[in-house]
Amino acid sequence: MRNASTMRRSILAAGFCASTAAFAGDYEPCVQHAQLVDSCWTVRGRVGLYNGNPTVRIWPVGSSRILGVRHAEPQLVPPELGARLAWDTNVFADLKVCPLTRQRAGAMQIVCVASARNMTARPR
C-alpha cells in the first residue's frame, strides 16, 4: 500500500513539473518563425501600441532604437504580453526578441517576442 501511495505522488509531481516546463518555454510562433535572420537576445524594454505600421513597438530602455513587431496571425507576441497591451498603457518587461530583419542604421528592426518576464503595466 505504501509503494502505491508513493508512486501516485511521484506521477502527480512529474505531471506538474511537465506542465510547468511547457508553460515556461518560449512562444513557438516566434522561435519557429521561417523568417528568423539571427539568434534571439534579451532586452529590457517598453512595449506599446502606436499609430502606423507596425503597431506594436519596443523601445529598449537606455537606447535610441525602436524595434517593431510585425502584425501576423498568430500574433508574434506571447498571449500574456498581448493581453496587457492597450492604447493608453505601456508595458515594461524583460523580453526575449528574435530578429526577422537585419539591423540597419536609421531603420526600425522587425522582431518577434519569444518571451516576456517581469511585466509592469504603466499608464502613458
Order of alpha helices (4+ residues) and beta strands (2+ residues): alpha-alpha-beta-beta-beta-alpha-beta-beta
